[in-house]
Amino acid sequence: MKEKHTLIVALFLLGLVVYYSFFECHDSSKERGKKIGPPFLALRPEEVKKIAINSLNGGELIGEWKEKRWSLLHGNTVGNWEATIDDFIVNLLMLVEIEKFGVENIQLKNFGLENPAFRITLTDITDKTYQILIGDTNPVRTSIYVKRAESPQVIIVGAVLNYELQKIAPLLAPAY
């Protein structure tokens, strides 16, 4: 009878050791909160007072923050368009730089940045503008090549930006 209890205790302790070594030692929850790189834009959503999005195919959206809400100066008021703009800005500003590298102007076409699919211009509360060029996705479609207009460097950001662009696309109206 005593051997049976000893065997049960030994199996229980073995189970705890296996659990700890498998789940606790390899727990990536400590790593989950870490960002891959620096923020793509050092800007908070509440600091954005104007947004302009132009697509390669001629679509355009211009929104301005007035009196604690978005005013659509140009674009389609489809669905819950104010929340869509808010969501787009929040997720755009949550992007982090996965990788950054310099390229010559002649190489921009290799990343879809010679004629970018989208040009996004954000204006902050100090009237500083941030122009972002959105290029192609990488070959495995896990990230996107982007570029700040004033910088010679191409930046790789997560492909979640594609999803955000798909959500905002119905708001784009033909340009004037």
Beta strands, then each sheet from edge to edge (+ up, - down):
strand 1: 48-55
strand 2: 59-66
strand 3: 69-74
strand 4: 99-102
strand 5: 118-124
strand 6: 129-137
strand 7: 143-148
strand 8: 153-158
strand 9: 173-174
sheet 1: 3+ 2- 1+ 5- 6+ 7- 8+ 4-
sheet 2: 3+ 2- 9+
end
